[in-house]
Amino acid sequence: MNAAKLSQCSYRDTEHLLNDLEHPGQSFFVRAGKLVVRPREAIIPEVRSQIREHESDLFHLVKHRTQPR
């Protein structure tokens, strides 16, 4: 999925992308206004590329997930 398509996608589509990118032992969170993925050294180049390509949409999704309800 390219960035232009993702920008037009629903929240649910972005959530599916995040689920595809997450792996056991890896976490996505927002700190100081930035998307953080840990452990950073465990991210393979293909996943890093996906994260960078869709960073803005992932940031908003992760931020929304971690806000208190």
PyRosetta script that sets phi, psi and omega in degrees:
from pyrosetta import init, pose_from_sequence

init()
pose = pose_from_sequence("MNAAKLSQCSYRDTEHLLNDLEHPGQSFFVRAGKLVVRPREAIIPEVRSQIREHESDLFHLVKHRTQPR")
pose.set_psi(1, 127.9)
pose.set_omega(1, -179.2)
pose.set_phi(2, -87.4)
pose.set_psi(2, 168.4)
pose.set_omega(2, -174.0)
pose.set_phi(3, -62.8)
pose.set_psi(3, -38.3)
pose.set_omega(3, 179.6)
pose.set_phi(4, -63.4)
pose.set_psi(4, -42.6)
pose.set_omega(4, 178.2)
pose.set_phi(5, -65.4)
pose.set_psi(5, -41.2)
pose.set_omega(5, -178.1)
pose.set_phi(6, -64.0)
pose.set_psi(6, -38.1)
pose.set_omega(6, 179.5)
pose.set_phi(7, -60.9)
pose.set_psi(7, -28.1)
pose.set_omega(7, 179.6)
pose.set_phi(8, -92.7)
pose.set_psi(8, -4.8)
pose.set_omega(8, -176.8)
pose.set_phi(9, -80.5)
pose.set_psi(9, 161.7)
pose.set_omega(9, 179.0)
pose.set_phi(10, -79.4)
pose.set_psi(10, 168.1)
pose.set_omega(10, 175.1)
pose.set_phi(11, -55.0)
pose.set_psi(11, -40.7)
pose.set_omega(11, -178.2)
pose.set_phi(12, -62.9)
pose.set_psi(12, -39.7)
pose.set_omega(12, 178.0)
pose.set_phi(13, -64.4)
pose.set_psi(13, -41.1)
pose.set_omega(13, 178.3)
pose.set_phi(14, -66.2)
pose.set_psi(14, -37.1)
pose.set_omega(14, 177.7)
pose.set_phi(15, -63.3)
pose.set_psi(15, -39.2)
pose.set_omega(15, 176.2)
pose.set_phi(16, -63.5)
pose.set_psi(16, -41.2)
pose.set_omega(16, 177.6)
pose.set_phi(17, -60.7)
pose.set_psi(17, -46.1)
pose.set_omega(17, 179.5)
pose.set_phi(18, -61.2)
pose.set_psi(18, -42.4)
pose.set_omega(18, 178.1)
pose.set_phi(19, -61.1)
pose.set_psi(19, -37.4)
pose.set_omega(19, 178.2)
pose.set_phi(20, -68.1)
pose.set_psi(20, -31.9)
pose.set_omega(20, -177.7)
pose.set_phi(21, -82.2)
pose.set_psi(21, -27.2)
pose.set_omega(21, -178.2)
pose.set_phi(22, -74.0)
pose.set_psi(22, 142.3)
pose.set_omega(22, 177.7)
pose.set_phi(23, -132.1)
pose.set_psi(23, 155.9)
pose.set_omega(23, 177.6)
pose.set_phi(24, -53.8)
pose.set_psi(24, 134.7)
pose.set_omega(24, 179.9)
pose.set_phi(25, 84.5)
pose.set_psi(25, -0.6)
pose.set_omega(25, -179.1)
pose.set_phi(26, -114.2)
pose.set_psi(26, 138.3)
pose.set_omega(26, 179.9)
pose.set_phi(27, -132.5)
pose.set_psi(27, 147.3)
pose.set_omega(27, 177.0)
pose.set_phi(28, -114.1)
pose.set_psi(28, 131.9)
pose.set_omega(28, 176.5)
pose.set_phi(29, -155.2)
pose.set_psi(29, 167.9)
pose.set_omega(29, 179.3)
pose.set_phi(30, -108.9)
pose.set_psi(30, 129.9)
pose.set_omega(30, 177.3)
pose.set_phi(31, -139.4)
pose.set_psi(31, 129.3)
pose.set_omega(31, 177.8)
pose.set_phi(32, 53.2)
pose.set_psi(32, 39.8)
pose.set_omega(32, 177.3)
pose.set_phi(33, 74.5)
pose.set_psi(33, 16.6)
pose.set_omega(33, -179.8)
pose.set_phi(34, -129.2)
pose.set_psi(34, 148.8)
pose.set_omega(34, 173.9)
pose.set_phi(35, -77.6)
pose.set_psi(35, 127.3)
pose.set_omega(35, -178.4)
pose.set_phi(36, -121.3)
pose.set_psi(36, 136.3)
pose.set_omega(36, 176.2)
pose.set_phi(37, -123.5)
pose.set_psi(37, 128.0)
pose.set_omega(37, 180.0)
pose.set_phi(38, -130.3)
pose.set_psi(38, 146.8)
pose.set_omega(38, -6.8)
pose.set_phi(39, -75.9)
pose.set_psi(39, 132.8)
pose.set_omega(39, -175.4)
pose.set_phi(40, -60.0)
pose.set_psi(40, -39.2)
pose.set_omega(40, -176.4)
pose.set_phi(41, -69.7)
pose.set_psi(41, -13.3)
pose.set_omega(41, -179.2)
pose.set_phi(42, -90.0)
pose.set_psi(42, -3.5)
pose.set_omega(42, -177.9)
pose.set_phi(43, -81.3)
pose.set_psi(43, 120.0)
pose.set_omega(43, 178.7)
pose.set_phi(44, -76.2)
pose.set_psi(44, 156.4)
pose.set_omega(44, -176.1)
pose.set_phi(45, -54.6)
pose.set_psi(45, -37.9)
pose.set_omega(45, -179.3)
pose.set_phi(46, -65.0)
pose.set_psi(46, -40.1)
pose.set_omega(46, 178.7)
pose.set_phi(47, -70.3)
pose.set_psi(47, -41.7)
pose.set_omega(47, 177.8)
pose.set_phi(48, -57.6)
pose.set_psi(48, -41.3)
pose.set_omega(48, 178.8)
pose.set_phi(49, -63.3)
pose.set_psi(49, -43.8)
pose.set_omega(49, 178.0)
pose.set_phi(50, -62.4)
pose.set_psi(50, -42.7)
pose.set_omega(50, -179.8)
pose.set_phi(51, -62.9)
pose.set_psi(51, -46.2)
pose.set_omega(51, -179.8)
pose.set_phi(52, -63.9)
pose.set_psi(52, -40.7)
pose.set_omega(52, -178.2)
pose.set_phi(53, -64.1)
pose.set_psi(53, -34.4)
pose.set_omega(53, -174.4)
pose.set_phi(54, -117.6)
pose.set_psi(54, 23.2)
pose.set_omega(54, -172.1)
pose.set_phi(55, -56.2)
pose.set_psi(55, -44.4)
pose.set_omega(55, -177.5)
pose.set_phi(56, -61.4)
pose.set_psi(56, -47.5)
pose.set_omega(56, 180.0)
pose.set_phi(57, -66.3)
pose.set_psi(57, -40.1)
pose.set_omega(57, 178.4)
pose.set_phi(58, -65.4)
pose.set_psi(58, -40.4)
pose.set_omega(58, 178.2)
pose.set_phi(59, -55.9)
pose.set_psi(59, -49.9)
pose.set_omega(59, -178.0)
pose.set_phi(60, -64.4)
pose.set_psi(60, -38.5)
pose.set_omega(60, 178.6)
pose.set_phi(61, -66.0)
pose.set_psi(61, -48.9)
pose.set_omega(61, -178.8)
pose.set_phi(62, -63.9)
pose.set_psi(62, -41.1)
pose.set_omega(62, 178.7)
pose.set_phi(63, -60.5)
pose.set_psi(63, -43.3)
pose.set_omega(63, 179.6)
pose.set_phi(64, -65.5)
pose.set_psi(64, -39.5)
pose.set_omega(64, 179.5)
pose.set_phi(65, -62.7)
pose.set_psi(65, -34.4)
pose.set_omega(65, -173.0)
pose.set_phi(66, -95.0)
pose.set_psi(66, -4.5)
pose.set_omega(66, 177.7)
pose.set_phi(67, -73.9)
pose.set_psi(67, 141.2)
pose.set_omega(67, 177.0)
pose.set_phi(68, -64.0)
pose.set_psi(68, 144.1)
pose.set_omega(68, -179.8)
pose.set_phi(69, -100.9)
pose.dump_pdb("model.pdb")
